[in-house]
Structures are given as structure tokens and as C-alpha cells.
Amino acid sequence: MATKRKTAKETFSRYDTADYLKSEDDIAAYLDAVMEDAADDPALISAALGNVARAYGMIKLANDTGLTREGLYKALGAGGNPTLATVVKVMKALGMRLSVSKAA
């Protein structure tokens, strides 16, 4: 007679990059890495800004940028295409700035 083996039930939680962006240094390092690895992929850069925005807090970011929360979700969400003006406002509100360097 075969005995049934009990299998442990596995549980998984949803991974969210925003959960790991705890400090300004974390955010700067993350954005720097994204820009380094995906500088030619605007969708990935937009998604990274969306992750940072959620870590920072969308309502706070909306207040700090003068943009609407809904507008930020649309611009920085999946398939979003933020304008340069939106990117600059978000970066400024985060205490960051865009910079240019010669490509290697």
C-alpha cells in the first residue's frame, strides 16, 4: 500500500521594485543602472521612473511636481510615454537631476 506524501504548500509574493527603493542613494543607484543598461529603451526608463514614483509616493510626487496623480500614473505606468518636461519635474521633486556624459 502506497502512502501519500504531504507536500509543503509554497506561497509567493509579488515582486515590486518599489519595495526596495528605501533611500535617495537607492533611487540614484537604481536610475543610474537603468540608464546605463537601457539608455536606448524609453519604455524601460519610463517603467523605472514609475517604480521610483511609487516608492516615493504618488500623492506626494503629484503635490511636489504640480502634476495630477492620474497623469503621473498614465505617464509613468506601463506603456507610458512621459514628456521631457514631466521627467524633469519628477527628477527635481525626487532631489535628482539629469546629467550628460560622453558615451563609452
PAMIPA-589095 format. One record per residue: residue number from 1; x, y, z of N, C-alpha, C in turn. Coordinates in nm, 4 decimals, decimal comma, always signed. Example, Ala and Ser with C-alpha at 12.3 -4.5 7.8 and 13.67 -1.06 7.14 Angstrom:
2
{doke:1 n_u:+1,3190 n_v:-0,5690 n_w:+0,7800 ca_u:+1,2300 ca_v:-0,4500 ca_w:+0,7800 c_u:+1,3200 c_v:-0,3300 c_w:+0,7800}
{doke:2 n_u:+1,2850 n_v:-0,2250 n_w:+0,7080 ca_u:+1,3670 ca_v:-0,1060 ca_w:+0,7140 c_u:+1,2900 c_v:+0,0030 c_w:+0,7870}
END
This chain:
104
{doke:1 n_u:+0,0837 n_v:-0,1168 n_w:+0,0000 ca_u:+0,0000 ca_v:+0,0000 ca_w:+0,0000 c_u:+0,0893 c_v:+0,1247 c_w:+0,0000}
{doke:2 n_u:+0,0646 n_v:+0,2138 n_w:-0,0928 ca_u:+0,1438 ca_v:+0,3360 ca_w:-0,1052 c_u:+0,0937 c_v:+0,4406 c_w:-0,0059}
{doke:3 n_u:+0,1877 n_v:+0,5112 n_w:+0,0512 ca_u:+0,1494 ca_v:+0,6188 ca_w:+0,1435 c_u:+0,1552 c_v:+0,7522 c_w:+0,0694}
{doke:4 n_u:+0,0626 n_v:+0,8374 n_w:+0,1041 ca_u:+0,0604 ca_v:+0,9702 ca_w:+0,0419 c_u:+0,1588 c_v:+1,0601 c_w:+0,1151}
{doke:5 n_u:+0,2359 n_v:+1,1290 n_w:+0,0357 ca_u:+0,3296 ca_v:+1,2234 ca_w:+0,0925 c_u:+0,2671 c_v:+1,3624 c_w:+0,0955}
{doke:6 n_u:+0,2791 n_v:+1,4259 n_w:+0,2081 ca_u:+0,2301 ca_v:+1,5629 ca_w:+0,2172 c_u:+0,3341 c_v:+1,6546 c_w:+0,1544}
{doke:7 n_u:+0,2883 n_v:+1,7409 n_w:+0,0692 ca_u:+0,3797 ca_v:+1,8381 ca_w:+0,0100 c_u:+0,3571 c_v:+1,9722 c_w:+0,0769}
{doke:8 n_u:+0,4657 n_v:+2,0387 n_w:+0,1003 ca_u:+0,4560 ca_v:+2,1705 ca_w:+0,1614 c_u:+0,3957 c_v:+2,2682 c_w:+0,0607}
{doke:9 n_u:+0,3058 n_v:+2,3468 n_w:+0,1080 ca_u:+0,2420 ca_v:+2,4451 ca_w:+0,0211 c_u:+0,3341 c_v:+2,5664 c_w:+0,0101}
{doke:10 n_u:+0,3669 n_v:+2,6012 n_w:-0,1127 ca_u:+0,4530 ca_v:+2,7160 ca_w:-0,1351 c_u:+0,3689 c_v:+2,8392 c_w:-0,1565}
{doke:11 n_u:+0,4138 n_v:+2,9471 n_w:-0,1010 ca_u:+0,3461 ca_v:+3,0742 ca_w:-0,1231 c_u:+0,4460 c_v:+3,1714 c_w:-0,1838}
{doke:12 n_u:+0,3978 n_v:+3,2522 n_w:-0,2698 ca_u:+0,4816 ca_v:+3,3502 ca_w:-0,3372 c_u:+0,4218 c_v:+3,4877 c_w:-0,3183}
{doke:13 n_u:+0,5078 n_v:+3,5843 n_w:-0,3074 ca_u:+0,4597 ca_v:+3,7214 ca_w:-0,3016 c_u:+0,5019 c_v:+3,7919 c_w:-0,4299}
{doke:14 n_u:+0,4273 n_v:+3,8918 n_w:-0,4650 ca_u:+0,4545 ca_v:+3,9668 ca_w:-0,5868 c_u:+0,5792 c_v:+4,0516 c_w:-0,5660}
{doke:15 n_u:+0,6724 n_v:+4,0441 n_w:-0,6598 ca_u:+0,7934 ca_v:+4,1263 ca_w:-0,6523 c_u:+0,7599 c_v:+4,2667 c_w:-0,6992}
{doke:16 n_u:+0,8032 n_v:+4,3644 n_w:-0,6236 ca_u:+0,7826 ca_v:+4,5030 ca_w:-0,6608 c_u:+0,9112 c_v:+4,5796 c_w:-0,6325}
{doke:17 n_u:+0,9743 n_v:+4,6289 n_w:-0,7373 ca_u:+1,0995 ca_v:+4,7032 ca_w:-0,7239 c_u:+1,0843 c_v:+4,8186 c_w:-0,6259}
{doke:18 n_u:+0,9697 n_v:+4,8832 n_w:-0,6265 ca_u:+0,9476 ca_v:+4,9990 ca_w:-0,5398 c_u:+0,9686 c_v:+4,9652 c_w:-0,3920}
{doke:19 n_u:+0,9458 n_v:+4,8402 n_w:-0,3545 ca_u:+0,9648 ca_v:+4,7990 ca_w:-0,2152 c_u:+1,1106 c_v:+4,8061 c_w:-0,1714}
{doke:20 n_u:+1,2031 n_v:+4,8084 n_w:-0,2662 ca_u:+1,3459 ca_v:+4,8046 ca_w:-0,2347 c_u:+1,4139 c_v:+4,9394 c_w:-0,2522}
{doke:21 n_u:+1,3403 n_v:+5,0396 n_w:-0,2890 ca_u:+1,3956 ca_v:+5,1734 ca_w:-0,3069 c_u:+1,3662 c_v:+5,2548 c_w:-0,1817}
{doke:22 n_u:+1,4499 n_v:+5,2372 n_w:-0,0825 ca_u:+1,4243 ca_v:+5,2945 ca_w:+0,0503 c_u:+1,4874 c_v:+5,4315 c_w:+0,0729}
{doke:23 n_u:+1,5940 n_v:+5,4627 n_w:+0,0016 ca_u:+1,6653 ca_v:+5,5877 ca_w:+0,0268 c_u:+1,6963 c_v:+5,6588 c_w:-0,1044}
{doke:24 n_u:+1,7386 n_v:+5,7843 n_w:-0,0937 ca_u:+1,7787 ca_v:+5,8590 ca_w:-0,2124 c_u:+1,8963 c_v:+5,7910 c_w:-0,2817}
{doke:25 n_u:+1,9866 n_v:+5,7326 n_w:-0,2036 ca_u:+2,1002 ca_v:+5,6609 ca_w:-0,2631 c_u:+2,0529 c_v:+5,5386 c_w:-0,3411}
{doke:26 n_u:+1,9540 n_v:+5,4661 n_w:-0,2863 ca_u:+1,8968 ca_v:+5,3506 ca_w:-0,3576 c_u:+1,8358 c_v:+5,3953 c_w:-0,4905}
{doke:27 n_u:+1,7613 n_v:+5,5043 n_w:-0,4849 ca_u:+1,6939 ca_v:+5,5549 ca_w:-0,6044 c_u:+1,7962 c_v:+5,5992 c_w:-0,7082}
{doke:28 n_u:+1,8970 n_v:+5,6734 n_w:-0,6647 ca_u:+2,0001 ca_v:+5,7211 ca_w:-0,7582 c_u:+2,0747 c_v:+5,6044 c_w:-0,8223}
{doke:29 n_u:+2,1108 n_v:+5,5046 n_w:-0,7430 ca_u:+2,1822 ca_v:+5,3883 ca_w:-0,7965 c_u:+2,0949 c_v:+5,3110 c_w:-0,8947}
{doke:30 n_u:+1,9672 n_v:+5,2961 n_w:-0,8628 ca_u:+1,8738 ca_v:+5,2248 ca_w:-0,9498 c_u:+1,8577 c_v:+5,2975 c_w:-1,0831}
{doke:31 n_u:+1,8322 n_v:+5,4282 n_w:-1,0779 ca_u:+1,8147 ca_v:+5,5039 ca_w:-1,2014 c_u:+1,9431 c_v:+5,5062 c_w:-1,2836}
{doke:32 n_u:+2,0562 n_v:+5,5155 n_w:-1,2169 ca_u:+2,1849 ca_v:+5,5131 ca_w:-1,2868 c_u:+2,2040 c_v:+5,3797 c_w:-1,3591}
{doke:33 n_u:+2,1710 n_v:+5,2710 n_w:-1,2918 ca_u:+2,1847 ca_v:+5,1379 ca_w:-1,3529 c_u:+2,0911 c_v:+5,1219 c_w:-1,4718}
{doke:34 n_u:+1,9681 n_v:+5,1701 n_w:-1,4578 ca_u:+1,8728 ca_v:+5,1610 ca_w:-1,5688 c_u:+1,9224 c_v:+5,2428 c_w:-1,6873}
{doke:35 n_u:+1,9690 n_v:+5,3631 n_w:-1,6617 ca_u:+2,0192 ca_v:+5,4475 ca_w:-1,7707 c_u:+2,1410 c_v:+5,3841 c_w:-1,8374}
{doke:36 n_u:+2,2237 n_v:+5,3195 n_w:-1,7613 ca_u:+2,3427 ca_v:+5,2532 ca_w:-1,8159 c_u:+2,3036 c_v:+5,1334 c_w:-1,9026}
{doke:37 n_u:+2,2100 n_v:+5,0538 n_w:-1,8536 ca_u:+2,1736 ca_v:+4,9293 ca_w:-1,9226 c_u:+2,0696 c_v:+4,9474 c_w:-2,0319}
{doke:38 n_u:+1,9871 n_v:+5,0496 n_w:-2,0215 ca_u:+1,8743 ca_v:+5,0613 ca_w:-2,1148 c_u:+1,8570 c_v:+5,2034 c_w:-2,1661}
{doke:39 n_u:+1,9665 n_v:+5,2709 n_w:-2,1893 ca_u:+1,9586 ca_v:+5,4110 ca_w:-2,2313 c_u:+1,8848 c_v:+5,4276 c_w:-2,3635}
{doke:40 n_u:+1,8762 n_v:+5,3217 n_w:-2,4435 ca_u:+1,8070 ca_v:+5,3313 ca_w:-2,5717 c_u:+1,6671 c_v:+5,2699 c_w:-2,5679}
{doke:41 n_u:+1,6164 n_v:+5,2430 n_w:-2,4485 ca_u:+1,4833 ca_v:+5,1835 ca_w:-2,4336 c_u:+1,3961 c_v:+5,2754 c_w:-2,3482}
{doke:42 n_u:+1,3261 n_v:+5,3698 n_w:-2,4113 ca_u:+1,2463 ca_v:+5,4646 ca_w:-2,3342 c_u:+1,1398 c_v:+5,3988 c_w:-2,2470}
{doke:43 n_u:+1,0851 n_v:+5,2858 n_w:-2,2898 ca_u:+0,9822 ca_v:+5,2189 ca_w:-2,2098 c_u:+1,0396 c_v:+5,1694 c_w:-2,0776}
{doke:44 n_u:+1,1616 n_v:+5,1187 n_w:-2,0808 ca_u:+1,2246 ca_v:+5,0704 ca_w:-1,9575 c_u:+1,2582 c_v:+5,1863 c_w:-1,8643}
{doke:45 n_u:+1,3030 n_v:+5,2963 n_w:-1,9218 ca_u:+1,3334 ca_v:+5,4143 ca_w:-1,8404 c_u:+1,2055 c_v:+5,4684 c_w:-1,7778}
{doke:46 n_u:+1,0986 n_v:+5,4729 n_w:-1,8542 ca_u:+0,9695 ca_v:+5,5175 ca_w:-1,8017 c_u:+0,9216 c_v:+5,4258 c_w:-1,6897}
{doke:47 n_u:+0,9359 n_v:+5,2953 n_w:-1,7092 ca_u:+0,8957 ca_v:+5,1991 ca_w:-1,6058 c_u:+0,9784 c_v:+5,2184 c_w:-1,4793}
{doke:48 n_u:+1,1074 n_v:+5,2446 n_w:-1,4951 ca_u:+1,1938 ca_v:+5,2681 ca_w:-1,3783 c_u:+1,1490 c_v:+5,3934 c_w:-1,3034}
{doke:49 n_u:+1,1158 n_v:+5,4987 n_w:-1,3769 ca_u:+1,0651 ca_v:+5,6198 ca_w:-1,3113 c_u:+0,9332 c_v:+5,5917 c_w:-1,2405}
{doke:50 n_u:+0,8521 n_v:+5,5051 n_w:-1,2986 ca_u:+0,7277 ca_v:+5,4654 ca_w:-1,2326 c_u:+0,7529 c_v:+5,3913 c_w:-1,1031}
{doke:51 n_u:+0,8523 n_v:+5,3025 n_w:-1,1030 ca_u:+0,8895 ca_v:+5,2314 ca_w:-0,9803 c_u:+0,9360 c_v:+5,3293 c_w:-0,8730}
{doke:52 n_u:+1,0172 n_v:+5,4248 n_w:-0,9143 ca_u:+1,0676 ca_v:+5,5248 ca_w:-0,8198 c_u:+0,9521 c_v:+5,6102 c_w:-0,7682}
{doke:53 n_u:+0,8626 n_v:+5,6490 n_w:-0,8569 ca_u:+0,7485 ca_v:+5,7315 ca_w:-0,8162 c_u:+0,6624 c_v:+5,6600 c_w:-0,7127}
{doke:54 n_u:+0,6400 n_v:+5,5304 n_w:-0,7322 ca_u:+0,5594 ca_v:+5,4548 ca_w:-0,6351 c_u:+0,6328 c_v:+5,4422 c_w:-0,5021}
{doke:55 n_u:+0,7655 n_v:+5,4270 n_w:-0,5074 ca_u:+0,8434 ca_v:+5,4202 ca_w:-0,3831 c_u:+0,8384 c_v:+5,5532 c_w:-0,3091}
{doke:56 n_u:+0,8419 n_v:+5,6612 n_w:-0,3820 ca_u:+0,8391 ca_v:+5,7956 ca_w:-0,3242 c_u:+0,7006 c_v:+5,8294 c_w:-0,2712}
{doke:57 n_u:+0,5993 n_v:+5,7814 n_w:-0,3411 ca_u:+0,4604 ca_v:+5,8104 ca_w:-0,3053 c_u:+0,3973 c_v:+5,8976 c_w:-0,4127}
{doke:58 n_u:+0,3007 n_v:+5,8432 n_w:-0,4831 ca_u:+0,2402 ca_v:+5,9145 ca_w:-0,5957 c_u:+0,1720 c_v:+6,0443 c_w:-0,5536}
{doke:59 n_u:+0,1048 n_v:+6,0426 n_w:-0,4407 ca_u:+0,0359 ca_v:+6,1647 ca_w:-0,3968 c_u:+0,1382 c_v:+6,2728 c_w:-0,3633}
{doke:60 n_u:+0,2423 n_v:+6,2347 n_w:-0,2912 ca_u:+0,3483 ca_v:+6,3308 ca_w:-0,2569 c_u:+0,4154 c_v:+6,3818 c_w:-0,3837}
{doke:61 n_u:+0,4434 n_v:+6,2925 n_w:-0,4781 ca_u:+0,5076 ca_v:+6,3325 ca_w:-0,6023 c_u:+0,4174 c_v:+6,4256 c_w:-0,6831}
{doke:62 n_u:+0,2883 n_v:+6,3962 n_w:-0,6853 ca_u:+0,1935 ca_v:+6,4833 ca_w:-0,7554 c_u:+0,1952 c_v:+6,6237 c_w:-0,6942}
{doke:63 n_u:+0,1944 n_v:+6,6301 n_w:-0,5618 ca_u:+0,1990 ca_v:+6,7599 ca_w:-0,4948 c_u:+0,3298 c_v:+6,8334 c_w:-0,5234}
{doke:64 n_u:+0,4408 n_v:+6,7608 n_w:-0,5216 ca_u:+0,5721 ca_v:+6,8216 ca_w:-0,5409 c_u:+0,5979 c_v:+6,8648 c_w:-0,6852}
{doke:65 n_u:+0,5334 n_v:+6,7991 n_w:-0,7819 ca_u:+0,5554 ca_v:+6,8326 ca_w:-0,9230 c_u:+0,4494 c_v:+6,9262 c_w:-0,9795}
{doke:66 n_u:+0,3346 n_v:+6,9337 n_w:-0,9130 ca_u:+0,2244 ca_v:+7,0122 ca_w:-0,9669 c_u:+0,1469 c_v:+6,9373 c_w:-1,0745}
{doke:67 n_u:+0,1761 n_v:+6,8087 n_w:-1,0899 ca_u:+0,1054 ca_v:+6,7248 ca_w:-1,1860 c_u:-0,0019 c_v:+6,6458 c_w:-1,1120}
{doke:68 n_u:-0,0989 n_v:+6,5952 n_w:-1,1846 ca_u:-0,2014 ca_v:+6,5152 ca_w:-1,1192 c_u:-0,1502 c_v:+6,3733 c_w:-1,0950}
{doke:69 n_u:-0,2033 n_v:+6,3105 n_w:-0,9935 ca_u:-0,1671 ca_v:+6,1715 ca_w:-0,9636 c_u:-0,2021 c_v:+6,0827 c_w:-1,0818}
{doke:70 n_u:-0,3185 n_v:+6,1042 n_w:-1,1389 ca_u:-0,3616 ca_v:+6,0244 ca_w:-1,2535 c_u:-0,2684 c_v:+6,0448 c_w:-1,3726}
{doke:71 n_u:-0,2269 n_v:+6,1695 n_w:-1,3937 ca_u:-0,1342 ca_v:+6,1993 ca_w:-1,5026 c_u:-0,0003 c_v:+6,1307 c_w:-1,4838}
{doke:72 n_u:+0,0453 n_v:+6,1256 n_w:-1,3582 ca_u:+0,1714 ca_v:+6,0567 ca_w:-1,3290 c_u:+0,1578 c_v:+5,9070 c_w:-1,3538}
{doke:73 n_u:+0,0475 n_v:+5,8482 n_w:-1,3075 ca_u:+0,0264 ca_v:+5,7049 ca_w:-1,3322 c_u:+0,0241 c_v:+5,6760 c_w:-1,4820}
{doke:74 n_u:-0,0411 n_v:+5,7619 n_w:-1,5580 ca_u:-0,0506 ca_v:+5,7410 ca_w:-1,7028 c_u:+0,0863 c_v:+5,7554 c_w:-1,7691}
{doke:75 n_u:+0,1594 n_v:+5,8597 n_w:-1,7330 ca_u:+0,2890 ca_v:+5,8856 ca_w:-1,7953 c_u:+0,3948 c_v:+5,7838 c_w:-1,7546}
{doke:76 n_u:+0,3907 n_v:+5,7418 n_w:-1,6291 ca_u:+0,4976 ca_v:+5,6554 ca_w:-1,5759 c_u:+0,4561 c_v:+5,5095 c_w:-1,5629}
{doke:77 n_u:+0,3347 n_v:+5,4777 n_w:-1,6039 ca_u:+0,2872 ca_v:+5,3399 ca_w:-1,5967 c_u:+0,3273 c_v:+5,2610 c_w:-1,7201}
{doke:78 n_u:+0,2827 n_v:+5,1371 n_w:-1,7249 ca_u:+0,3109 ca_v:+5,0504 ca_w:-1,8388 c_u:+0,2606 c_v:+5,1157 c_w:-1,9667}
{doke:79 n_u:+0,3466 n_v:+5,1245 n_w:-2,0645 ca_u:+0,3095 ca_v:+5,1849 ca_w:-2,1912 c_u:+0,3098 c_v:+5,3361 c_w:-2,1890}
{doke:80 n_u:+0,3481 n_v:+5,3946 n_w:-2,0765 ca_u:+0,3517 ca_v:+5,5398 ca_w:-2,0659 c_u:+0,4636 c_v:+5,5978 c_w:-2,1504}
{doke:81 n_u:+0,4481 n_v:+5,7234 n_w:-2,1849 ca_u:+0,5487 ca_v:+5,7921 ca_w:-2,2651 c_u:+0,5585 c_v:+5,9348 c_w:-2,2128}
{doke:82 n_u:+0,6277 n_v:+5,9534 n_w:-2,0996 ca_u:+0,6316 ca_v:+6,0857 ca_w:-2,0379 c_u:+0,7069 c_v:+6,1861 c_w:-2,1251}
{doke:83 n_u:+0,6643 n_v:+6,3097 n_w:-2,1189 ca_u:+0,7365 ca_v:+6,4154 ca_w:-2,1881 c_u:+0,8640 c_v:+6,4460 c_w:-2,1111}
{doke:84 n_u:+0,9552 n_v:+6,5133 n_w:-2,1772 ca_u:+1,0778 ca_v:+6,5533 ca_w:-2,1089 c_u:+1,0451 c_v:+6,6458 c_w:-1,9924}
{doke:85 n_u:+0,9454 n_v:+6,7312 n_w:-2,0092 ca_u:+0,9043 ca_v:+6,8215 ca_w:-1,9011 c_u:+0,8598 c_v:+6,7422 c_w:-1,7785}
{doke:86 n_u:+0,7845 n_v:+6,6344 n_w:-1,7999 ca_u:+0,7404 ca_v:+6,5504 ca_w:-1,6881 c_u:+0,8600 c_v:+6,4833 c_w:-1,6221}
{doke:87 n_u:+0,9510 n_v:+6,4309 n_w:-1,7007 ca_u:+1,0698 ca_v:+6,3647 ca_w:-1,6457 c_u:+1,1507 c_v:+6,4632 c_w:-1,5618}
{doke:88 n_u:+1,1707 n_v:+6,5838 n_w:-1,6133 ca_u:+1,2482 ca_v:+6,6841 ca_w:-1,5397 c_u:+1,1794 c_v:+6,7212 c_w:-1,4085}
{doke:89 n_u:+1,0470 n_v:+6,7383 n_w:-1,4114 ca_u:+0,9732 ca_v:+6,7709 ca_w:-1,2886 c_u:+0,9837 c_v:+6,6579 c_w:-1,1867}
{doke:90 n_u:+0,9708 n_v:+6,5345 n_w:-1,2325 ca_u:+0,9803 ca_v:+6,4191 ca_w:-1,1423 c_u:+1,1201 c_v:+6,4105 c_w:-1,0832}
{doke:91 n_u:+1,2211 n_v:+6,4239 n_w:-1,1664 ca_u:+1,3591 ca_v:+6,4163 ca_w:-1,1165 c_u:+1,3866 c_v:+6,5264 c_w:-1,0136}
{doke:92 n_u:+1,3399 n_v:+6,6470 n_w:-1,0419 ca_u:+1,3601 ca_v:+6,7586 ca_w:-0,9483 c_u:+1,2901 c_v:+6,7308 c_w:-0,8155}
{doke:93 n_u:+1,1668 n_v:+6,6823 n_w:-0,8215 ca_u:+1,0923 ca_v:+6,6514 ca_w:-0,6989 c_u:+1,1618 c_v:+6,5422 c_w:-0,6179}
{doke:94 n_u:+1,2279 n_v:+6,4508 n_w:-0,6860 ca_u:+1,2994 ca_v:+6,3423 ca_w:-0,6179 c_u:+1,4345 c_v:+6,3877 c_w:-0,5630}
{doke:95 n_u:+1,4724 n_v:+6,5111 n_w:-0,5937 ca_u:+1,6023 ca_v:+6,5614 ca_w:-0,5493 c_u:+1,7154 c_v:+6,5100 c_w:-0,6381}
{doke:96 n_u:+1,6806 n_v:+6,4740 n_w:-0,7605 ca_u:+1,7779 ca_v:+6,4222 ca_w:-0,8561 c_u:+1,7862 c_v:+6,5186 c_w:-0,9731}
{doke:97 n_u:+1,8877 n_v:+6,4997 n_w:-1,0569 ca_u:+1,8970 ca_v:+6,5756 ca_w:-1,1803 c_u:+1,9503 c_v:+6,4886 c_w:-1,2899}
{doke:98 n_u:+1,9099 n_v:+6,5198 n_w:-1,4100 ca_u:+1,9616 ca_v:+6,4504 ca_w:-1,5259 c_u:+2,0983 c_v:+6,5094 c_w:-1,5582}
{doke:99 n_u:+2,1888 n_v:+6,4272 n_w:-1,6039 ca_u:+2,3184 ca_v:+6,4777 ca_w:-1,6463 c_u:+2,3591 c_v:+6,4041 c_w:-1,7723}
{doke:100 n_u:+2,4541 n_v:+6,4630 n_w:-1,8410 ca_u:+2,5013 ca_v:+6,4088 ca_w:-1,9673 c_u:+2,6490 c_v:+6,3759 c_w:-1,9559}
{doke:101 n_u:+2,6860 n_v:+6,2638 n_w:-2,0121 ca_u:+2,8275 ca_v:+6,2268 ca_w:-2,0192 c_u:+2,8539 c_v:+6,1618 c_w:-2,1533}
{doke:102 n_u:+2,9761 n_v:+6,1634 n_w:-2,1933 ca_u:+3,0137 ca_v:+6,1043 ca_w:-2,3214 c_u:+2,9967 c_v:+5,9524 c_w:-2,3138}
{doke:103 n_u:+2,9359 n_v:+5,8965 n_w:-2,4167 ca_u:+2,9174 ca_v:+5,7516 ca_w:-2,4221 c_u:+3,0524 c_v:+5,6834 c_w:-2,4370}
{doke:104 n_u:+3,0635 n_v:+5,5686 n_w:-2,3751 ca_u:+3,1901 ca_v:+5,4953 ca_w:-2,3797 c_u:+3,2082 c_v:+5,4258 c_w:-2,5122}
END
